[in-house]
Amino acid sequence: MATANRNLSDYNKDFVPNGADFKIGIVVSEWNDSITLNLLKGAKQALNENGVLEKNILVRFVPGAFELSLGAQFMCEYTEVDGVIAIGVVIQGETKHFDFVCDGATQGIKDVNLQYNIPVSFCLLTDNTIQQSIDRSGGIHGNKGIECAIACMKMVGLKKDFEAASDDAKHNQN
């Protein structure tokens, strides 16, 4: 288990870019909202702690995990965001529905990353039990929302570094 000996809330602030100029969108699943709202709280906390202004955080809700990718696509297409955090949770049930939703959401979020060239952070818990989700949304394993917000900020920073280097190279050629 990836989180067995790890706290999802732990990170080294020295390796996180200052987000003062970042605009971050967050798409949150309404399904299992007792979990997703805790993940949202963690994500917003991490963004704020690392310089992202509250006015530069745009939160929108979608019905469930399967809709996260389209919500993220709308965010990329119709708003000016530097990155998006897709927050949801799918808990194993008695049918294959779990597998289809997890696979569709995962592939959809990956596709939005590549189609729009905007970092979309994967904050989708795919747990066997509600307790595992509680443990990863502010419980004994920390908060996956924090981890995903930091990942999003790092990817936004990386993209901005590449853009700046490209702009410098173009400027030096002229």
C-alpha positions in Angstrom: 0.0 0.0 0.0 1.5 3.3 -1.1 0.4 5.2 1.9 1.2 2.6 4.6 4.2 4.5 5.9 3.6 7.9 4.4 1.7 11.0 5.4 0.1 12.5 2.3 0.2 15.9 3.9 4.0 16.0 4.3 6.0 18.0 1.8 9.1 20.1 1.7 8.1 23.7 1.1 11.6 24.5 -0.3 10.6 22.5 -3.4 7.3 24.2 -4.0 7.2 27.3 -6.3 5.7 30.5 -5.0 2.1 30.5 -6.3 1.4 34.2 -6.0 0.9 34.5 -9.8 -0.8 31.1 -10.2 -4.5 30.6 -11.1 -5.7 27.2 -10.0 -9.0 25.6 -10.8 -10.4 22.8 -8.6 -13.1 20.5 -9.9 -14.8 18.5 -7.1 -17.1 15.6 -7.2 -20.3 16.0 -5.2 -20.5 12.2 -4.7 -19.1 11.1 -1.3 -18.9 14.8 -0.4 -18.0 14.1 3.2 -14.7 12.9 1.7 -14.3 15.3 -1.3 -15.0 18.4 0.8 -12.1 17.4 3.2 -9.9 16.9 0.1 -10.9 20.3 -1.1 -10.1 21.8 2.2 -6.6 20.3 2.2 -6.0 21.4 -1.4 -7.0 25.0 -0.7 -4.9 25.0 2.5 -1.8 23.9 0.6 -2.4 26.4 -2.2 -2.9 29.3 0.2 0.2 28.3 2.3 2.3 28.5 -0.9 1.2 31.9 -2.1 -1.9 31.2 -4.2 -4.4 34.0 -3.5 -7.9 33.0 -2.6 -9.2 35.1 -5.5 -7.1 32.9 -7.9 -8.7 29.7 -6.8 -11.7 28.7 -8.8 -13.9 25.9 -7.5 -16.6 24.1 -9.4 -18.6 21.0 -8.6 -19.6 18.0 -10.8 -22.0 15.2 -9.9 -19.5 12.4 -9.6 -16.0 11.1 -10.3 -16.8 10.1 -13.9 -17.6 13.8 -14.7 -14.3 15.1 -13.3 -12.5 14.9 -16.7 -15.2 16.9 -18.5 -15.4 19.4 -15.6 -11.6 19.8 -15.9 -11.9 20.2 -19.7 -14.5 22.9 -19.2 -12.1 24.6 -16.7 -9.2 24.5 -19.2 -11.4 25.6 -22.1 -13.5 28.4 -20.6 -11.3 29.9 -17.9 -7.8 31.1 -17.6 -6.2 28.7 -15.2 -2.6 27.6 -15.0 -3.5 24.2 -13.5 -6.5 22.2 -12.3 -7.0 19.8 -9.4 -9.6 17.1 -10.0 -11.0 15.8 -6.7 -13.1 12.7 -6.3 -13.5 9.4 -4.6 -14.8 6.0 -5.7 -15.3 3.3 -3.2 -15.4 -0.3 -4.2 -18.8 -1.8 -4.3 -20.3 -5.1 -5.2 -20.3 -4.6 -9.0 -17.8 -3.7 -11.8 -19.1 -0.1 -11.7 -16.0 0.8 -9.6 -13.6 -0.4 -12.3 -15.4 1.4 -15.1 -15.7 4.7 -13.2 -12.1 4.6 -12.0 -10.7 3.7 -15.5 -12.9 6.3 -17.2 -12.0 9.1 -14.8 -8.3 8.2 -14.9 -8.1 8.1 -18.7 -10.2 11.2 -19.0 -8.0 13.3 -16.6 -4.9 12.1 -18.4 -6.4 13.1 -21.8 -7.3 16.6 -20.5 -3.7 17.1 -19.4 -2.4 16.3 -22.8 -5.1 17.9 -24.9 -4.9 21.3 -23.2 -1.2 21.3 -22.1 -2.4 22.4 -18.6 -1.4 20.4 -15.5 -4.4 18.5 -14.2 -3.6 16.9 -10.8 -5.1 13.5 -10.1 -6.8 13.7 -6.7 -9.1 10.7 -7.1 -9.2 8.3 -4.2 -10.0 4.7 -5.3 -10.4 2.9 -2.1 -11.9 -0.4 -1.0 -13.6 1.0 2.0 -15.0 4.3 3.3 -12.5 4.1 6.2 -9.6 4.1 3.7 -11.0 7.2 2.1 -11.4 8.9 5.5 -7.8 8.0 6.4 -6.6 9.7 3.2 -8.8 12.8 3.4 -7.5 14.2 6.7 -7.2 11.0 8.7 -4.2 8.9 9.7 -2.6 9.1 6.3 -2.9 12.8 5.9 -4.8 14.5 3.1 -4.4 13.6 -0.5 -5.8 17.0 -1.4 -2.6 18.6 0.0 -0.4 16.2 -2.0 -2.3 16.9 -5.2 -2.2 20.7 -4.8 1.5 20.5 -4.3 1.9 18.3 -7.4 -0.2 20.8 -9.4 1.9 23.7 -8.2 5.1 21.9 -9.1 3.8 21.1 -12.6 2.6 24.7 -13.1 6.0 25.9 -12.0 7.8 23.5 -14.3 5.6 24.6 -17.3 6.4 28.3 -16.5 10.1 27.5 -16.3 10.0 25.8 -19.8 8.0 28.8 -21.2 10.5 31.3 -19.8 13.4 29.3 -21.2 11.7 29.1 -24.5 11.0 32.9 -24.5 14.6 33.6 -23.5 15.9 31.4 -26.4 13.6 33.2 -28.9 14.7 36.6 -27.6 18.4 35.6 -27.9 17.9 34.5 -31.5 16.6 37.9 -32.5 
